[in-house]
Amino acid sequence: MIIEFDGDVFRWDARDDAAWFFTSVPPELSEEIREIPRPYRGFGSVRVRAQIGGTEWTTSIFPSSDSGSYVLPLKKAVRDAEGLADGGPVTVRLEVLDG
């Protein structure tokens, strides 16, 4: 399954010394991903191949307890390479590898 969507970059402060950046998979696409039969993985994660601009990497998306949508972590190397900033727009292509 391959999906594409537009989202916003947001910051989540897990602790005072660490900040994590994510974008949310839209609810309707999250529901489609949730319906794919697959073995359970830790924290309900789903393995994906993500692409933003010219940067592609393998990672996992995780269910968000706040929204019920999946969230995609955006590591610093990706943010730097693609000029992503907190609150800014992002266009994502995801290939779901589980299922």
N, C-alpha and C positions, 0 to 999 in steps of 0.2 A: 504494500500500500504506500503510495506517495501522495503527500498533501503539501499544499503551499498556502501561506497566509501572511497577512500583515499584522504586526503587533507593535507594542511599545516596550522599551527596555525599562525595567524597574529594579530598584535596589532593595535587598532584604538584609537587614543587619542582624546576623545571628548572635554576635557578641560584639563587645566594644572594639575588639581588635581585628574583626573580620567582617567584610561586606561581601555579599554574593549578589550577582546580577542575573536576571532571568527575563524571559518573555513568556506570555501565556498563550497556549494553544486555544483557539476559540472553542466555546462550549460545544457547538455542534460537531466539530472535528474531534474533540476530546471524546465525545460519546461514540463516534465511529471507531476510534482506537480502542476504547473500553470494550467494545463488542467483539473484537478479534479474539478467537480462542487461543490461549497460550498458557504455558506453565507459570505459576506465581513466581515472581522475583522479589527480592528484598525491597521493602517500602512501597511495593506495587509499581516498581519502575518498569519501563518499557525501553528496550534497546532501539536506538535510531541512528541513522546517518543523517547529519544535519548539514545544510549549506546556507550560508549567508554571503551574498556577493561571490567573490572568488575563493572563499574559505570553506573547506569541507572537513568534517571531523565526525568520529563515531563517539556517541555518548549515550545517555539515558534521559528520558523525560520522567517526571515524577508527578503523582497526583497532588494537587494543592488542597489542603484542608480548608482553606478560606473560600475558594470559588468552585471546587469540584472539577476544574479544568486541569489539564496537565501543564506543567511548567518546564521550560527548556533552560538549563543553566548556560550562561554565556561567559566562558572563561576569558581572562584578561587578554590572552593572545588573540582571540577572535575579536573582542571589542576594539583592541588597538589596530588590528589589521583592517577592520572594516569601518573604523571611525565611529563606533557606537557610543552613545552617551546616555546617562540616566535620564529617562523621560523621553528619549528620542525614538523615532520610528525605526522599525526593522522589518525586512521581508525575509521570510524563512521558507526553505524547502526541506521537508522531512521525509525520509524513507523509513518506514517501520520495519525493523529487522526481526522482531519477535512475532511469531504467529504463522 
